[in-house]
Amino acid sequence: MTSERNRATPTPGRPALSETRRAATRREVAMVAAHLFAENGYTATTVDDIAAAAGMGLRTFYRYFPGKEDVVAPLLAIGAQAWADELAACPPAIPLREAIGRSYRTATATALAEEGIAESLLRPLLRAATELPALRATWLRVQQDCEAQLIPIIAARTGRSPDDLDVAIAAAMANTAVRLAVELWAEGAVPGSAADAVDSCLTRLAGQTLL
């Protein structure tokens, strides 16, 4: 009895198999939706279209997502999580600003390759996420979550407490610089890749004299 109970208990710190499967399904449906949004536009794409393309019924769809505006959140969150992971793994000797830019570039390239997301799909998806009111709320929620992830990482790199106000400000400034860079890139307002735009904004942030 004890061995059976132990096998049924998830390992501490590791998501249960059902949670892993749920997250994988959410990413798969999000990818389907992203392609439909890119091809037909967000407004013209219905929940029925997404569910049908994903091979699931409407009731199943709503078990995974509250609504259409939430379906892209898993894709938007992938980049944020990958960035946080890369920044945490960046050697401590690298200055914070450089570490932020380097980790973002590595995380973006890795996440896009692993998820099979082409730039031709990423740009319109991000543009829709930043311009459409329904998706904008999801985009900003993901950004808020990302900022919260950065705080303990920056605290560890700088030897400060996560409750330190300077740490919170640094996380907010870094995340905002990256968000603005990505939004400008999605609009086509800056040349190069999204990572190039991030490097440019971080360089401007380092030399900011208005405050």
C-alpha positions as CSV (number, residue, x, y, z in Angstrom):
1,M,0.0,0.0,0.0
2,T,2.8,2.4,0.9
3,S,4.6,1.9,-2.5
4,E,1.3,2.4,-4.4
5,R,0.6,5.6,-2.5
6,N,4.1,6.9,-3.2
7,R,3.8,6.2,-6.9
8,A,0.6,8.2,-7.0
9,T,2.2,11.2,-5.2
10,P,3.8,13.8,-7.6
11,T,7.5,14.6,-6.9
12,P,7.8,17.9,-5.0
13,G,8.7,20.8,-7.3
14,R,7.7,18.8,-10.4
15,P,4.3,19.3,-12.1
16,A,2.0,16.3,-12.2
17,L,1.7,14.4,-15.4
18,S,-1.9,15.7,-15.9
19,E,-0.6,19.3,-15.6
20,T,2.1,18.7,-18.1
21,R,-0.3,17.2,-20.6
22,R,-2.7,20.1,-20.0
23,A,0.1,22.6,-20.6
24,A,1.1,20.8,-23.8
25,T,-2.5,20.7,-25.1
26,R,-2.8,24.4,-24.4
27,R,0.3,25.2,-26.4
28,E,-0.9,23.0,-29.3
29,V,-4.3,24.8,-29.4
30,A,-2.6,28.1,-29.1
31,M,-0.4,27.3,-32.1
32,V,-3.4,26.3,-34.1
33,A,-5.1,29.6,-33.2
34,A,-2.0,31.6,-34.0
35,H,-1.9,30.2,-37.5
36,L,-5.7,31.0,-38.0
37,F,-5.2,34.5,-36.7
38,A,-2.3,35.1,-39.1
39,E,-4.3,33.7,-42.1
40,N,-7.7,35.0,-41.4
41,G,-7.3,37.8,-38.8
42,Y,-8.3,37.7,-35.1
43,T,-11.8,39.1,-35.5
44,A,-12.7,36.7,-38.4
45,T,-11.5,33.6,-36.5
46,T,-14.1,32.1,-34.2
47,V,-13.8,29.8,-31.3
48,D,-15.6,27.2,-33.4
49,D,-12.9,27.6,-36.1
50,I,-10.1,27.1,-33.5
51,A,-11.8,24.1,-31.9
52,A,-12.4,22.4,-35.2
53,A,-8.9,23.0,-36.4
54,A,-7.5,21.6,-33.1
55,G,-9.7,18.6,-33.4
56,M,-11.7,19.2,-30.2
57,G,-15.3,20.1,-29.3
58,L,-16.3,23.5,-27.9
59,R,-16.8,22.1,-24.4
60,T,-13.3,20.7,-24.4
61,F,-12.0,24.0,-25.7
62,Y,-13.6,25.9,-22.8
63,R,-12.0,23.5,-20.4
64,Y,-8.7,24.8,-21.5
65,F,-9.4,28.5,-22.2
66,P,-12.0,30.9,-20.8
67,G,-12.3,32.6,-24.2
68,K,-10.8,33.3,-27.5
69,E,-8.7,36.2,-26.1
70,D,-6.9,33.8,-23.8
71,V,-5.9,31.2,-26.4
72,V,-2.6,33.0,-27.3
73,A,-1.4,33.4,-23.7
74,P,0.5,30.1,-23.7
75,L,2.5,31.2,-26.8
76,L,3.2,34.6,-25.4
77,A,4.3,33.1,-22.0
78,I,6.7,30.7,-23.6
79,G,9.1,33.5,-24.5
80,A,8.8,35.1,-21.1
81,Q,9.6,31.9,-19.3
82,A,12.5,31.0,-21.6
83,W,13.9,34.5,-21.0
84,A,13.7,34.1,-17.2
85,D,15.3,30.7,-17.4
86,E,18.2,31.9,-19.5
87,L,18.8,35.0,-17.3
88,A,18.9,32.8,-14.2
89,A,21.5,30.6,-15.9
90,C,23.6,33.5,-17.2
91,P,27.1,33.6,-15.5
92,P,27.1,36.0,-12.6
93,A,30.2,37.7,-13.8
94,I,28.3,39.2,-16.8
95,P,26.9,42.7,-16.1
96,L,23.2,42.7,-15.6
97,R,22.3,44.8,-18.6
98,E,24.4,42.6,-20.9
99,A,23.0,39.5,-19.3
100,I,19.5,40.7,-19.9
101,G,20.1,41.3,-23.6
102,R,22.1,38.1,-24.1
103,S,19.6,35.9,-22.3
104,Y,16.7,37.4,-24.3
105,R,18.4,36.7,-27.6
106,T,19.3,33.1,-26.7
107,A,15.8,32.5,-25.2
108,T,14.0,33.8,-28.2
109,A,16.0,31.8,-30.7
110,T,15.7,28.6,-28.6
111,A,12.0,29.0,-27.9
112,L,11.1,29.8,-31.5
113,A,13.1,26.8,-32.8
114,E,11.6,24.4,-30.2
115,E,8.0,25.5,-30.9
116,G,8.5,25.8,-34.6
117,I,7.3,29.4,-34.7
118,A,8.5,31.3,-37.8
119,E,9.1,35.0,-37.7
120,S,6.4,35.4,-40.4
121,L,3.9,34.1,-37.8
122,L,5.5,35.8,-34.7
123,R,5.3,39.4,-36.0
124,P,1.5,39.4,-36.9
125,L,0.7,37.5,-33.6
126,L,2.6,40.1,-31.5
127,R,1.1,43.0,-33.5
128,A,-2.4,41.6,-32.9
129,A,-1.6,41.1,-29.2
130,T,-0.5,44.7,-28.8
131,E,-3.1,46.4,-30.9
132,L,-6.4,44.6,-30.3
133,P,-8.0,45.5,-27.0
134,A,-9.1,42.0,-26.2
135,L,-5.6,40.6,-26.8
136,R,-3.9,43.6,-25.3
137,A,-5.1,42.6,-21.8
138,T,-3.7,39.1,-22.2
139,W,-0.4,40.6,-23.5
140,L,-0.1,42.9,-20.5
141,R,-1.0,40.1,-18.1
142,V,1.8,38.0,-19.5
143,Q,4.2,40.9,-19.2
144,Q,3.2,41.4,-15.5
145,D,3.9,37.8,-14.8
146,C,7.3,38.0,-16.6
147,E,8.2,41.0,-14.4
148,A,7.4,39.0,-11.3
149,Q,9.7,36.2,-12.5
150,L,12.6,38.7,-13.1
151,I,12.6,40.0,-9.5
152,P,14.1,37.0,-7.7
153,I,16.5,36.5,-10.5
154,I,17.8,40.0,-10.4
155,A,17.9,39.9,-6.7
156,A,20.1,36.8,-6.8
157,R,22.4,38.3,-9.4
158,T,22.9,41.5,-7.4
159,G,23.0,40.0,-3.9
160,R,20.0,41.9,-2.8
161,S,16.7,40.9,-1.2
162,P,13.7,40.3,-3.6
163,D,11.9,42.9,-1.4
164,D,14.4,45.6,-2.3
165,L,12.7,48.5,-4.1
166,D,15.7,48.9,-6.4
167,V,15.4,45.3,-7.5
168,A,11.7,45.8,-8.3
169,I,12.5,49.0,-10.2
170,A,15.3,47.2,-12.2
171,A,12.9,44.4,-13.1
172,A,10.2,46.8,-14.2
173,M,12.6,48.9,-16.3
174,A,14.1,45.9,-18.0
175,N,10.8,44.3,-18.7
176,T,9.3,47.5,-20.0
177,A,12.3,48.1,-22.3
178,V,11.9,44.6,-23.7
179,R,8.1,45.0,-24.1
180,L,8.5,48.3,-25.9
181,A,11.2,46.9,-28.2
182,V,9.1,43.9,-29.1
183,E,6.0,46.0,-29.8
184,L,8.0,48.4,-32.0
185,W,9.5,45.4,-33.8
186,A,6.0,44.0,-34.3
187,E,4.9,47.3,-35.8
188,G,7.8,47.3,-38.2
189,A,9.1,50.5,-36.7
190,V,12.6,49.2,-36.0
191,P,14.9,47.2,-38.3
192,G,16.4,43.8,-37.7
193,S,15.2,41.0,-35.4
194,A,13.2,41.3,-32.2
195,A,16.4,40.6,-30.3
196,D,18.1,43.5,-32.2
197,A,15.3,45.8,-31.1
198,V,15.7,44.6,-27.5
199,D,19.5,45.3,-27.6
200,S,18.8,48.8,-28.9
201,C,16.2,49.6,-26.2
202,L,18.4,48.3,-23.4
203,T,21.3,50.4,-24.7
204,R,19.0,53.5,-24.6
205,L,17.9,52.5,-21.1
206,A,21.5,52.3,-19.8
207,G,22.1,55.8,-21.1
208,Q,18.8,57.3,-20.0
209,T,19.3,60.8,-18.5
210,L,15.7,62.0,-18.4
211,L,15.0,60.7,-14.9
